[in-house]
Each structure stands twice: as C-alpha cells, then as structure tokens.
C-alpha cells in the first residue's frame, strides 16, 4: 500500500483523490485486523505516522514525504468515511 501511495504522490495526486482514498480504505481495512480503528483512533494513528521516529524510519526510504502525505490522506478518510 505504501509504495502505491508513493506512486500516487509521484503522479501529483492529492491525498483526497479517489485513487489515494481507495488505497487508504485498504489501509484502514488492514488496520482493523489489529485494532478497532474508529475515527479517533485512525486520526491518532495518522499523527503517529507523521511524528513518531519509528514510523518515519519505515516510510522515509519509500518516499521522504510519504509519512506526511499518508497522514493527510488518513485524516481525510477518517473525516469522510468514519462516523465514530
């Protein structure tokens, strides 16, 4: 999923674009396998992606702006798709 999101970034797509949001929906579904990713939890996870060094260490080699981009996309997904 991360590499596909990075590809979308390279194409100049926005975090809110349909293609990116479809990937984020897959990410949310994957996340749900481990935690109940409510709106609040998913937004908090997005913040971790952006700020926590371990997440950055994983994402920066894929694309240096991926953590910020995916966090924006996750927050948009949470606002649009998650009710609780």
Secondary structure, DSSP 8 states (H G I E B T S, - for coil): -HHHHHHHHHTT--TTSHHHHHHHHHHHHHHHTTS---HHHHHHHHHHHHH-HHHHHHHTTT-TTHHHHHHHHHHHHHHHH---
